[in-house]
């Protein structure tokens, strides 16, 4: 009986992982306009994409959540060849957060401060499901969230680790710990 239960559990776990792997986050519609952009640091292409969307006029302002406190706006201009005027006026560097959950908390304070109602959430495709979950919980339904995933070619280990983090976070919320 225990062996059957464990076999069923492993089968469901494996099927869940396969489903997770083939349904990664997708880019947002190209004509999407929001009040704000929140980009989570930590992956290639995320900040570049957020700056491009801002330059296209599809949002008013960007929060780079989880930025290293030593990073400056000048660093962004230099590294990403961004428009200095646009970075100076419309990009905020948030260095209060250290993980996805605290990114959502930091974003909530920032969105409230600026009275925004809609937000484009930018992160990598493999990270989007957990990020979207954390932001929907952290923003408490007060804001309309539009996921905008940056496409990547994640390694098996990256997908496996992210799947487990996602499952553990869902379990923690379900168990209220």
C-alpha positions as YAML, in Angstrom:
chain: A
units: angstrom
residues:
- id: 1
  name: UNK
  ca: [0.00, 0.00, 0.00]
- id: 2
  name: UNK
  ca: [2.78, 2.45, 0.90]
- id: 3
  name: UNK
  ca: [4.69, 1.55, -2.27]
- id: 4
  name: UNK
  ca: [1.59, 2.28, -4.38]
- id: 5
  name: UNK
  ca: [1.08, 5.61, -2.65]
- id: 6
  name: UNK
  ca: [4.72, 6.58, -3.18]
- id: 7
  name: UNK
  ca: [4.54, 5.47, -6.82]
- id: 8
  name: UNK
  ca: [1.42, 7.58, -7.36]
- id: 9
  name: UNK
  ca: [3.06, 10.54, -5.62]
- id: 10
  name: UNK
  ca: [6.19, 10.25, -7.78]
- id: 11
  name: UNK
  ca: [4.11, 9.89, -10.94]
- id: 12
  name: UNK
  ca: [2.08, 13.02, -10.10]
- id: 13
  name: UNK
  ca: [5.28, 14.89, -9.20]
- id: 14
  name: UNK
  ca: [6.90, 13.91, -12.52]
- id: 15
  name: UNK
  ca: [3.79, 14.81, -14.54]
- id: 16
  name: UNK
  ca: [3.62, 18.14, -12.71]
- id: 17
  name: UNK
  ca: [7.24, 18.83, -13.58]
- id: 18
  name: UNK
  ca: [6.61, 18.02, -17.25]
- id: 19
  name: UNK
  ca: [3.57, 20.31, -17.30]
- id: 20
  name: UNK
  ca: [5.57, 23.04, -15.54]
- id: 21
  name: UNK
  ca: [8.38, 22.69, -18.10]
- id: 22
  name: UNK
  ca: [6.19, 22.94, -21.18]
- id: 23
  name: UNK
  ca: [4.01, 25.81, -19.94]
- id: 24
  name: UNK
  ca: [6.63, 28.41, -19.09]
- id: 25
  name: UNK
  ca: [5.69, 32.09, -18.94]
- id: 26
  name: UNK
  ca: [5.15, 33.92, -22.21]
- id: 27
  name: UNK
  ca: [5.88, 37.45, -23.38]
- id: 28
  name: UNK
  ca: [3.04, 39.95, -23.04]
- id: 29
  name: UNK
  ca: [1.08, 41.21, -26.03]
- id: 30
  name: UNK
  ca: [3.16, 43.68, -28.01]
- id: 31
  name: UNK
  ca: [0.58, 46.48, -27.71]
- id: 32
  name: UNK
  ca: [0.13, 46.15, -23.92]
- id: 33
  name: UNK
  ca: [0.23, 49.44, -22.01]
- id: 34
  name: UNK
  ca: [0.38, 49.63, -18.22]
- id: 35
  name: UNK
  ca: [0.94, 52.33, -15.63]
- id: 36
  name: UNK
  ca: [4.13, 50.72, -14.38]
- id: 37
  name: UNK
  ca: [6.72, 48.03, -14.91]
- id: 38
  name: UNK
  ca: [8.27, 45.96, -12.14]
- id: 39
  name: UNK
  ca: [11.30, 44.00, -13.23]
- id: 40
  name: UNK
  ca: [12.86, 41.46, -10.89]
- id: 41
  name: UNK
  ca: [16.66, 41.34, -10.98]
- id: 42
  name: UNK
  ca: [18.60, 38.14, -11.30]
- id: 43
  name: UNK
  ca: [18.30, 37.01, -14.89]
- id: 44
  name: UNK
  ca: [19.71, 37.92, -18.27]
- id: 45
  name: UNK
  ca: [17.56, 40.10, -20.48]
- id: 46
  name: UNK
  ca: [15.11, 41.26, -17.81]
- id: 47
  name: UNK
  ca: [16.31, 44.84, -17.28]
- id: 48
  name: UNK
  ca: [17.04, 45.32, -20.98]
- id: 49
  name: UNK
  ca: [13.48, 44.32, -21.81]
- id: 50
  name: UNK
  ca: [12.00, 46.63, -19.15]
- id: 51
  name: UNK
  ca: [14.02, 49.59, -20.46]
- id: 52
  name: UNK
  ca: [12.96, 48.84, -24.03]
- id: 53
  name: UNK
  ca: [9.28, 48.76, -23.03]
- id: 54
  name: UNK
  ca: [9.71, 52.05, -21.18]
- id: 55
  name: UNK
  ca: [11.46, 53.64, -24.17]
- id: 56
  name: UNK
  ca: [8.52, 52.55, -26.36]
- id: 57
  name: UNK
  ca: [6.20, 54.53, -24.09]
- id: 58
  name: UNK
  ca: [4.22, 51.48, -22.95]
- id: 59
  name: UNK
  ca: [4.53, 52.41, -19.26]
- id: 60
  name: UNK
  ca: [5.16, 55.52, -17.19]
- id: 61
  name: UNK
  ca: [7.79, 54.23, -14.79]
- id: 62
  name: UNK
  ca: [9.98, 51.21, -13.93]
- id: 63
  name: UNK
  ca: [10.91, 49.70, -10.59]
- id: 64
  name: UNK
  ca: [13.96, 47.46, -10.69]
- id: 65
  name: UNK
  ca: [13.20, 45.35, -7.63]
- id: 66
  name: UNK
  ca: [16.07, 43.69, -5.79]
- id: 67
  name: UNK
  ca: [18.80, 45.89, -7.23]
- id: 68
  name: UNK
  ca: [22.20, 45.86, -5.57]
- id: 69
  name: UNK
  ca: [22.45, 48.97, -3.37]
- id: 70
  name: UNK
  ca: [25.73, 49.89, -5.09]
- id: 71
  name: UNK
  ca: [24.12, 50.09, -8.54]
- id: 72
  name: UNK
  ca: [23.38, 53.61, -9.78]
- id: 73
  name: UNK
  ca: [21.28, 55.02, -12.58]
- id: 74
  name: UNK
  ca: [24.51, 55.95, -14.34]
- id: 75
  name: UNK
  ca: [25.44, 52.25, -14.26]
- id: 76
  name: UNK
  ca: [22.18, 51.44, -16.06]
- id: 77
  name: UNK
  ca: [22.84, 54.05, -18.73]
- id: 78
  name: UNK
  ca: [26.38, 52.77, -19.25]
- id: 79
  name: UNK
  ca: [25.67, 49.06, -19.14]
- id: 80
  name: UNK
  ca: [22.43, 48.96, -21.15]
- id: 81
  name: UNK
  ca: [23.03, 51.98, -23.39]
- id: 82
  name: UNK
  ca: [19.75, 53.41, -22.08]
- id: 83
  name: UNK
  ca: [18.51, 56.96, -22.57]
- id: 84
  name: UNK
  ca: [19.96, 59.02, -19.73]
- id: 85
  name: UNK
  ca: [16.93, 61.34, -19.53]
- id: 86
  name: UNK
  ca: [14.50, 58.44, -19.36]
- id: 87
  name: UNK
  ca: [16.49, 56.56, -16.72]
- id: 88
  name: UNK
  ca: [16.88, 59.69, -14.60]
- id: 89
  name: UNK
  ca: [13.15, 60.53, -14.62]
- id: 90
  name: UNK
  ca: [11.41, 57.21, -14.83]
- id: 91
  name: UNK
  ca: [13.50, 54.37, -13.35]
- id: 92
  name: UNK
  ca: [13.61, 53.59, -9.65]
- id: 93
  name: UNK
  ca: [16.18, 51.25, -8.13]
- id: 94
  name: UNK
  ca: [14.66, 49.20, -5.32]
- id: 95
  name: UNK
  ca: [17.22, 47.59, -3.05]
- id: 96
  name: UNK
  ca: [14.97, 46.54, -0.16]
- id: 97
  name: UNK
  ca: [14.16, 43.06, -1.46]
- id: 98
  name: UNK
  ca: [16.24, 39.89, -1.46]
- id: 99
  name: UNK
  ca: [13.85, 37.27, -2.83]
- id: 100
  name: UNK
  ca: [10.71, 36.96, -4.92]
- id: 101
  name: UNK
  ca: [8.33, 37.41, -2.00]
- id: 102
  name: UNK
  ca: [10.08, 40.56, -0.79]
- id: 103
  name: UNK
  ca: [10.16, 41.81, -4.42]
- id: 104
  name: UNK
  ca: [6.37, 41.74, -4.31]
- id: 105
  name: UNK
  ca: [6.31, 43.58, -0.97]
- id: 106
  name: UNK
  ca: [8.69, 46.23, -2.28]
- id: 107
  name: UNK
  ca: [6.62, 46.59, -5.45]
- id: 108
  name: UNK
  ca: [3.41, 46.98, -3.44]
- id: 109
  name: UNK
  ca: [4.84, 49.95, -1.51]
- id: 110
  name: UNK
  ca: [6.17, 51.51, -4.73]
- id: 111
  name: UNK
  ca: [2.89, 51.06, -6.63]
- id: 112
  name: UNK
  ca: [0.91, 52.58, -3.75]
- id: 113
  name: UNK
  ca: [3.32, 55.53, -3.50]
- id: 114
  name: UNK
  ca: [2.78, 56.35, -7.19]
- id: 115
  name: UNK
  ca: [-0.97, 55.49, -7.20]
- id: 116
  name: UNK
  ca: [-0.58, 53.07, -10.09]
- id: 117
  name: UNK
  ca: [-3.29, 50.49, -10.85]
- id: 118
  name: UNK
  ca: [-1.77, 48.32, -13.60]
- id: 119
  name: UNK
  ca: [1.65, 46.71, -13.65]
- id: 120
  name: UNK
  ca: [3.68, 44.72, -16.14]
- id: 121
  name: UNK
  ca: [5.71, 42.08, -14.28]
- id: 122
  name: UNK
  ca: [8.96, 41.21, -16.05]
- id: 123
  name: UNK
  ca: [11.08, 38.18, -15.21]
- id: 124
  name: UNK
  ca: [12.39, 35.11, -17.04]
- id: 125
  name: UNK
  ca: [9.99, 32.52, -18.43]
- id: 126
  name: UNK
  ca: [11.06, 29.82, -15.96]
- id: 127
  name: UNK
  ca: [10.61, 32.18, -12.98]
- id: 128
  name: UNK
  ca: [7.28, 33.71, -14.04]
- id: 129
  name: UNK
  ca: [4.90, 31.20, -12.47]
- id: 130
  name: UNK
  ca: [6.31, 31.65, -8.95]
- id: 131
  name: UNK
  ca: [6.82, 35.41, -9.41]
- id: 132
  name: UNK
  ca: [3.24, 35.85, -10.61]
- id: 133
  name: UNK
  ca: [1.99, 33.79, -7.66]
- id: 134
  name: UNK
  ca: [3.99, 35.87, -5.15]
- id: 135
  name: UNK
  ca: [2.89, 39.16, -6.72]
- id: 136
  name: UNK
  ca: [-0.78, 38.17, -6.78]
- id: 137
  name: UNK
  ca: [-0.54, 37.25, -3.10]
- id: 138
  name: UNK
  ca: [1.59, 40.25, -2.15]
- id: 139
  name: UNK
  ca: [-0.43, 42.83, -4.07]
- id: 140
  name: UNK
  ca: [-3.65, 41.48, -2.59]
- id: 141
  name: UNK
  ca: [-5.79, 42.03, -5.69]
- id: 142
  name: UNK
  ca: [-5.33, 45.82, -5.56]
- id: 143
  name: UNK
  ca: [-3.47, 45.96, -8.87]
- id: 144
  name: UNK
  ca: [-3.96, 44.39, -12.28]
- id: 145
  name: UNK
  ca: [-0.85, 42.34, -13.07]
- id: 146
  name: UNK
  ca: [0.25, 41.52, -16.61]
- id: 147
  name: UNK
  ca: [3.03, 38.90, -16.78]
- id: 148
  name: UNK
  ca: [5.69, 39.56, -19.41]
- id: 149
  name: UNK
  ca: [8.22, 36.74, -19.52]
- id: 150
  name: UNK
  ca: [11.64, 37.06, -21.12]
- id: 151
  name: UNK
  ca: [12.30, 33.95, -23.17]
- id: 152
  name: UNK
  ca: [15.29, 31.84, -22.17]
- id: 153
  name: UNK
  ca: [16.71, 28.39, -22.76]
- id: 154
  name: UNK
  ca: [16.69, 27.14, -19.15]
- id: 155
  name: UNK
  ca: [18.81, 24.17, -18.20]
- id: 156
  name: UNK
  ca: [17.18, 21.11, -16.65]
- id: 157
  name: UNK
  ca: [18.67, 21.99, -13.25]
- id: 158
  name: UNK
  ca: [17.20, 25.50, -13.39]
- id: 159
  name: UNK
  ca: [13.73, 24.16, -14.22]
- id: 160
  name: UNK
  ca: [13.95, 21.45, -11.59]
- id: 161
  name: UNK
  ca: [15.03, 23.88, -8.86]
- id: 162
  name: UNK
  ca: [12.33, 26.41, -9.81]
- id: 163
  name: UNK
  ca: [9.62, 23.73, -9.89]
- id: 164
  name: UNK
  ca: [10.57, 22.65, -6.38]
- id: 165
  name: UNK
  ca: [10.66, 26.25, -5.11]
- id: 166
  name: UNK
  ca: [7.21, 26.80, -6.59]
- id: 167
  name: UNK
  ca: [5.80, 23.65, -5.00]
- id: 168
  name: UNK
  ca: [7.37, 24.45, -1.62]
- id: 169
  name: UNK
  ca: [6.01, 28.00, -1.67]
- id: 170
  name: UNK
  ca: [2.51, 26.78, -2.56]
- id: 171
  name: UNK
  ca: [2.72, 24.20, 0.24]
- id: 172
  name: UNK
  ca: [3.92, 26.83, 2.73]
- id: 173
  name: UNK
  ca: [0.98, 29.08, 1.88]
- id: 174
  name: UNK
  ca: [-1.44, 26.16, 2.04]
- id: 175
  name: UNK
  ca: [-0.06, 25.13, 5.46]
- id: 176
  name: UNK
  ca: [0.03, 28.79, 6.55]
- id: 177
  name: UNK
  ca: [3.71, 28.72, 7.58]
...
